[in-house]
């Protein structure tokens, strides 16, 4: 089907310059609206405003621009139907053979902190989805593009075929458009249901992204859906697996907890060492690695600063599965590139933070799904110095260590125990059926690493149900504890702390992680 006329109405104008010029060179007449028309004129291309084309002005602050029979008729009439062709001629409805539309950025708008309901509603696109659906219904004759990534291949196909596209291309593009409009409507419905506290259907519709190397085990198939590439770019290494993606998400969520230069080492989404430093990422690594020199084998390393050459040299000496950073120094890349299977992931921290703040956790359940708010912020750290429940208040040093250990503890699988100082972990116990066992494991891991727990702080993700866990921490050398409180045995736990001269604060919030 040869393309003679195109309607272009896009919010995202990336790549439009070259594509529109290519269409013009092929003799395609360009129709457009508002900002898109101004953009095309600005790059020196002739363009017909849709309001001039229809003879009907834009109105209601631009809410009505393309909702007109001359526009939708141009998409929808069937070129192979003589009655349709005759009626189009009678009504003076010329064919529109190519539609280029992307939608108002609703998802990006509602992801912004503090967005108002009114702003969100204003970013619900009406004319765009209507045109996309109408044109795609008639994809036997009409080419429809909603993703700028399709500009180049469509233009190349037109250039190779005297301005025409193939049916298979139009079919592929139509499917992509319907996936996009379905995801768009799903995002709107979910947002409105949440904002208006309306219980109803929760929908998920995300496009295929890539096949994963494997699931939890090699015999399990797995796929990734959505826009993972908006947040992460794989710079080198083997294909990602299901567990890689889980580890990457957990690692970056942990790194975002800290403002100082930080290095964290994780295994199976559990932190096994975290270190901070005021200036030196290499020093932060030493603190993280000393917590556990065995667990990092085949693990994940994340930094919240560009990874330096000095750090790359020491990391390259151990076997690591994934390294994640907001950027990599050129010399660091050169060192790590020698490990061909090592996955290097560059993360857009700001974009990931926005995604994390605006998207729930979704898990399968028998017959359906469970949807839960994400546990984004470490709660209970405000006015921490006033929340002590023991006879002795915490010192300034203990308070700093509590804040650090509490943030790490939030990312450790239950029952979580973390011994720490103000800038490093010293011992971590995770995933045990009883809290006292997690405490014993954390003490044992510190001993294995040759780290003293004298003067350390212990953090517990949920309450100490009995004094035994706290006593084990005190016997190991901890002088202070941070925990949610809320157990019927709280008086006994507080008494045990007082007997040992410990300071303890109750945050009033737990951070249990299953």
N, C-alpha and C positions, 0 to 999 in steps of 0.2 A: 504494500500500500504506500504510494508516494505521498509524502507530506508536503502540502502547499501552504498551510496556515497553522500557526501555533499560538496558543494562549499561555503566557508566562505570568505567574503570580506567586512569588516566593518570599518567605520571611528570611530564610537563610540564602544569601546570595553568593556563597562560596562556589567558585568554579563557573559562575554564570557568564562571566565575561567571554571566555573562550568558546563556550557552548553557543551562546547567542550569536557571536560573530560567525561561527561555523554554519549556523542555520541561515543567517543572512546571505552568506556566500553561496548557499545552495538555492537561493531564491525564495526562501520561506518567508511569508508575511508574518510579522510579529504583532500580536495583540497583547496588551498588558494593562495592569491596574496600578494606581497609586505610586507607592515607593518603587515598585519594580519597573514601572514605565519611566519614572524619573531616572532610575539607574541606567536603563538601556539608552535613553537619550543622552545621558552623561558620558557614555562611552562612544557616542557618535553614531548610534544605530537608529534607523527610522522605525517608529513604533506607533501603533494606533491605540489610543486609549479605549478601554472597553465601554466607557460611558459615551464616547463618540460613536463607537461601533453599534451600540444598541439604541442610541438616541435617548437614553434614560440616564439621568445623573446619579452618581453615588449619593447616598443619603444616610441619615441617622448616624453621623460620625463615622461613616465608612462601613457600618454594619451590613449595608446592602450595596453590593457592587456587581456581583456576577450572577445573581439570582434573576435570570431573565431568559425567556424562551429562545432568543436568538443565540444565547450562549449554550444553554443546555440542549437545544434542538440541534445545534451544530455538532455536538458530541453524539447525540443519541439516535439520530435518524440512520436507518440501515441503508448503506450504499447499494446493496444488491437488491433492495426492494423498490420496484418501479413506482409504487404508490407513494412511498416515503420520499423518493427523489423528486417526484412531481410536486408533492406537498411542500417540500423544502423550497423548491423554486417559486411556488406560488406565494409563500410567506416571506420570501427573500431571506432565507436562512442559509448562508454559505457553510460548507463543511469546515469544521475545526479538526484537524488530523492529529495534532500533537498537543497534549496538555502537560505543562510543567508546573507543579504545585507542591510546596511543602507547607506545613501547618504552623499556626501560631504556637509558640513554645510553652504549651501548658505544663508539661512535666517539669521543665526547667524553672518555670515561674513558681510552682508550688513547692519546689525544692529549696527556694531561697528562705533564709531565716526571716521570720517576721512578716511574711507575705500576708496581705489582707484577703479576706474572702472576695471582696469586690475586684481586686486585681486578678485573682484566680479566674473569676467568672468572665472578666473582659478578655482573657486569653483562651477562651473556648472558641475555636474556629468553627464557623457555620458554612460559609460559602466554599471553603477549601474541601472539606469532606464530601459535600454535595457534588461538586464538580468531579472529584476523584472517582466517586462511586458511579456516577452517570457515565463518565468516559470509559471506565473499566468494564461496565456492563456491555459496552459496544467495542470491546478490544479486538474484535474481528476486523475492525476498520481503524481504530484509534490507538495511538501509542501514548502511554501515560507514564510520566516519571515523577517520583516523589523523593528520590534519593540522589543528591548530586554525584554520588559515585557512579551512577548510570549515565551521566552526560557523555563521557568519552566513548564508551562502547557503542552507544546509540548513534552518536555522530559518525563514528568510523563505519558503522553499518550503512548509514545513509550515504556516506561518500562513496562507498563501494557499490551501491545499488541505485544510483541515479536518484537519490533522495527518498528511497523507500526503506521500510523495515520489514522483517520477516514475521510471520504469524507466531512462531515459537518465541521470539523476542517479546512480542506484545503479550503473549500468555504469561511469560515469566514476570514481566513488569506488573501485570494486573494482579497476579497472586501477591506480589510484594506490596502493592498498594492496599489490598484488602487486609493483609496482615498489619500494615501500619495503621489504618483507620480503626481496626478492631482494638489494637493496643491503645490507641489514643482515646477511644470511647471508654475503654476499661479504666484508664487512669482517671478520667473525669468522674466516672461513676464511683470509683473507690474513694476519691477525694471528697466528693459531695456526701457520700454516706458517712464518712468519718467526721467531717466538719459539722454535719447536721445531726450527728448521733442517730442515724437511721440504720437499724439492723436490717440487713437484706443480703442479697447475693454478693459474694466477693469473687471477682473475676480476675483471671490471670491470662494474659495473651502476650507472649514475647516471641520474637523471631529466633530461628535457629542461628547459633553463632559458630559453633564448631564441634566436631566429634572429639571427645577426650581420649587420651591414650588408653585408659582403662578406668574401672571403678575402684572400689576399695581393694579388689583383687583382680588379677589379670583376666579371670574368666567372666568378669562382670563388665558389660558394656555401659558406657556413660556418654552423655552429650551435654553441652553447655548452650544455654539459650540467653538471649538478651543482648546488651550492649557492653559486655565486659571490656571491649577495646576502648571505650571512652575513658576508662580509669587505669588500665594497665596495657603496657606494650612489652611484648617479649622480644628482647634484644638478641638472644641466642639460646641455644640449648634444645633438649628434647621436647617433644610435645607435652602439653600439660595433662595431668591426670585429674581425676575427681578429687583425690586427697590433696593434690597441689593447690587446687582452687580454694578448698577449705582452709588450708594452711596460710595461703596468701591473704585471704580476707581477715583471718584472725590475727595475723602478724601486723598488718597495717592498722587495724583497729587498736591494737596495743600501742604501737608507736605513736599514734595520735594523742595518747593520754599525756605525753610529755612535751614540754617546751624546750628544755635543754637538749643539746646533742645527745642522742640516745641510740644504743644498739641493743636489740633483743634477739635471743636465740630461742626458737620454738621447735617442738617435736610433737606431731599429732595434735596440733593447735594449742598445746600446753606450753607456756613459757618455761624454759629450763634455765634461763639466765637473762637478767636485764641490768644494764649499767648506764649511768648518765655521767656526763662531765660538762663543766662550764665551757670548755674550749675545744677539747681534743677528742675526736671520734675514736681514735686509736686507744686512748685511755678508757673510754666508755666500753670498748670491746673487751679489754682486759678484765674489767669488773664483771661483765656479763659471762665471759668464758670461764672465769675462775669458779663460778658457782657450780658448774658441772662440766667437766672436760670430756665426759663420755657421751652424754645424750646428744650433743650437736652433730655427731656422726650421721650423715644422711638427713640432716635437719634443714631448717629454714632460718635465714638471717635477715633481719630488717633494720634499716636505719631511717631516721627522720631528717637526715641531712644528706647532701650528695656524698657518695662513697668515694673516699680518697685513695690515692695510690698507696699510702702507708698502711691503710686498713686492708686493701686488696691483697697486699703481699702476705700478711699473716693469715688471712682467710683462705688464701690459695693453698695453704699447707695442710688443710683438712678437707675431707670429703663432705661437700655440702650439696643439697638437692636444689635449693632455690635461694637466690639472693635478691632482695627487694630494696630499692632506694628511689628517692625522687629524681636522682640523676647520678651519673657515674663520671668521674674525671677520666680524661682520655687515657692517661697512663694506667688507671685502674682497669679500664676496659681491655687494654692491651694485655695486662697480666691475666685477667680472668678468661679472656678468649681462648687461652691455651687449653682450658678445660671444656672441650666441645659439648659435652652432655650437660654441663651446668646451666641451669635456667637463670638468666638474668632478667628481672622484671622491673621496668621503670614505672613508677606509680605517680599519678596526678593526685597529690595529697588533698588539694582543695576540692577537686571534683569528687573524690572518694568520700571526703567528710560530708559534703552536701548530700550525696547518695545515702550515706549511713544515717543522717539526721532525718531523712524524709521517707525511708522505706522500712516496712516491717519485716520481721522474720516469718517466712512461710515454710511450713513443713507438711509433708504428707501425713495423712491419718486414714485409718480404715474408712473407706467410703467418701473421703474428701480431703480437706486441708485444715490445718490450724494456723491462725494468724496471730502474731504477738508483736507488741511494740518492742523496738530494739532497745537494749540496755546500753545507752550511748555514754552517759556521763557518770563519773564516779561521784556518788551522792554522799552527803553527810560530812563533807570536809569544811564547810563554812563554820566559822567560830569554833573550831575544833578544840581550842585551848579551854573553852568553857564547858566541854562535854565530858570531863573526867568524872568518874563515879567512885574512885578510890580515895583514900586519905591523902595520898601524895599526888599532886598535879604533875603532868608531864613537863619535862624540860623543853627548852626550845629545840635542842637537837633531837629529842625523842619525837616531838611534833613533826619535824621535817621527815624523819624516818617513817613515821606513821603514814604521812601523805603518800610517800613513795610506795611503801609496801601495800597500801590499800588499793592503789591504782593497778598494781601488778596482780594482786589477789583477785580482782574483778575478772581477770582473764584466765584464771586457772580453774580447771574442771573441779567440781565439788567432790568431796568435801575439801576445800582449799585452805592450805596453811602456807604462809610466806613469812620467812624471817628475812629482815632487811635492815639496811642502814639508810642514810639520807640519799645515797646515790647508787645503790646496788642491792641485788638480791644476795642472800647468804645461804638459804636453804628453802626448797620448795617441796611440798607434799600435795599430791593431787589424786583425785579419783578413787578414794578409799570409802569403804562402807561405814566407817566410824571416824570421827574427827580426831580422836586421840591417835589412831593409826597414821593419819596424814601427818600429824605433828611428829610422831616418831620417825617417819620416813624423811621428813624435812631435816630433822636433827641428824639422822644417819647420813644423808646426802652431804650436809655441811661437813661432817667429820671425814667423809670420804674425800672431800675436796680440800681438807686441811684448813678449813675456815673456822675461826672462833665465833661463837654466838654470844660471847660475853658483851653485855651492853647493847644487844640488838633489840629490835622491835618485832613482835609477831602480829601478823594480821590474819584474821579468820573471816571467810566470806559470809558465813552465817554464825549464829550464836554458838557459844560453847554450851552444850546441853548439860554438861557436868563439869566439875572442876578439873577432872583428870587431864584434859588436853592442855589447859592453862598451866597446870602444875608441871607437866612434862616440858613445856616451853620455858618455864622459870628455872627448872633444874638444869636446862641446857645453857642458861645464861641470859635469857631475855629479861629486860628490865621494864618493858612496857608492852601493852597490847592494845590493838584496835579491833573492834568487833561490833556487830549491829546491836547486841543485847536483845532482850525479849524472851529469854528462857524463864520458866518457873523456878529454875535453879540459879537465877542471876544473883541473889543474895549470897549463895554458897560460893559462886565463882568470884564475886567481889571480895568476900572474906578471904579466900585463898590468895588473891592478889595482895591484899593488905598484909597478910601474914608473911609474905615474902618481899614486902617493900616495893611491889610493882605499882606502876601507874597504868590505869586502863581507861579508855574512852569508849562510849557507846555512840555509834554514828546514827542509830535509828533507822538505818537502811541496810538491807542485805543485797549481796550481788552473787547469788547462786547461779552457777552455769552448768547445765546438764550436758 
